[in-house]
Structure formats: structure tokens, C-alpha cells
Amino acid sequence: MNQLSDFHRERVQAVLNASPLVPVITINHPDEALPLCQALVDGGIRVLEITLRTPHGVKAIEQVRKAIPDAWVGAGTVTSIAQYRQVEAAGAQFVITPGVTEAILEFGVTSEAPLLPGISTISELMVGYNLGYREFKFFPAEVAGGIPALKAFSGPFPDVTFCPTGGIRRNTAKDYLALKNVSAVGGTWLTPGDAVASGDWGQISEIVRGSLADL
Ligand SMILES: O=C(O)C(=O)C[C@H](O)[C@H](O)COP(=O)(O)O
């Protein structure tokens, strides 16, 4: 079976090292993709996870990738190989899944867009680990055990790092990032729905600046 290449690992590490905070972005209207992502970047974010939760996600990835070259632009909420292929074609530089199937893990090994697979248990981690994955999303972080779970994971898997996501907020991000096996944390608190809906891009940049300053 194919193993993950150094290129894939280095890309995922570069993404996770580029920004301690990874905004989980949902595009409800095609016009909001660019100003929202620009506001996040203006606030200091260097990694953008644009989800496929709405039908606008794929187009937004393509658009943002061209318009904002100084950020890593990736796809989130990818749950099938068909979606994986779509976001790869749209130019996604990385792919994040909420969970794993063996098929997605195997596809990720040979894909152009490296994969950060989502896991919530050690058994899922082990399936990815055996293919060479050493970086994982931990989702849903808070309900799957939070900080105590991550500390426990570091015992049998000291060489694995995580991007916990799910239930993390501005006031808890720092505690997660203090763990030696956490390189970045993700969440939706950086893109509150009311600010996005009203096009208050200045507020988004302020939330990012404040959240980075709190770390
Ligand atoms: O859509 C996905 O692919 C996911 O894995 C889910 C998101 O990462 C979490 O839903 C984050 O949401 P908050 O808990 O509000 O920060």
C-alpha cells in the first residue's frame, strides 16, 4: 500500500505552522467569499479552511486562491472522494475532513492536495498512522475529550500532532495551543454569522487580531 510522501507531510506541517488559528469558513453567499477571507487575512490569518457546507464552497476556493496568494487556501468538510476531486480541481492547497474512511485516507496519499484527516478516536488515528499520516484534525475536540484526551494521545503517539476543532472559542484556544502535540486550533468563532451577514468585515479583522493577541 502507498505511504504518505514527504511532500504531503511537509505541506500539512507548513499549513499548520503558518497560523495558530484556522478559521472554519462557511460561504452563504458567493459575494461574501472574497471580502470575508480578505478580512481574515487583514487580521493576521494565513490559513483559510473554506468548507463545502454550502454549494458555494468550491467556487469560493477557486476565487480566493487566485485573489489572495499570500494565504494557504484549503477545503473543509470534505466527506467523499468526489468532493476531494472537485476541490483539488478548484486549486485547494490542502483538504480537511471531519472524519475518515479508508478510501479517503488512501486517496489523500496520492492526491495533489495534501490531507489533514479528522479523527476522534485512537483507532481512527491508527488507520491513518499506518499509512504515514502524523498530523490530524481532532474533531469534535471538546466533546471527544478535549485537552485531557490530547494529553492521553501523546503517550502512545508522541510523534503525532493535532489541529483540534469543534467547540473551541477565543478564551480556550490558548489552553489547547499550550499542549506540545497541538500546532493549531480551528473554529467558527472567527467568523460570527451576524458580522458576516451584515458585511462587517472590520469586525471580523478585529476578532482575528484580538484572538491572536490573546494567545
Ligand atoms: O465542517 C467540518 O468539516 C467540521 O469538521 C466541523 C467544524 O470544524 C466545526 O463545526 C467547528 O465549529 P465550531 O465548534 O463552531 O468551532
The ligand as a Gaussian input file, in Angstrom:
#p B3LYP/6-31G(d) Opt

LIG

0 1
 O      -17.328000      21.131000       8.933000
 C      -16.398000      20.401000       9.271000
 O      -15.693000      19.804000       8.485000
 C      -16.090000      20.202000      10.678000
 O      -15.268000      19.400000      10.993000
 C      -16.785000      20.945000      11.670000
 C      -16.106000      22.225000      12.137000
 O      -14.729000      22.126000      12.167000
 C      -16.647000      22.545000      13.471000
 O      -18.040000      22.508000      13.391000
 C      -16.163000      23.835000      14.021000
 O      -17.208000      24.536000      14.578000
 P      -17.160000      25.250000      15.992000
 O      -17.326000      24.205000      17.018000
 O      -18.334000      26.173000      15.942000
 O      -15.862000      25.974000      16.078000

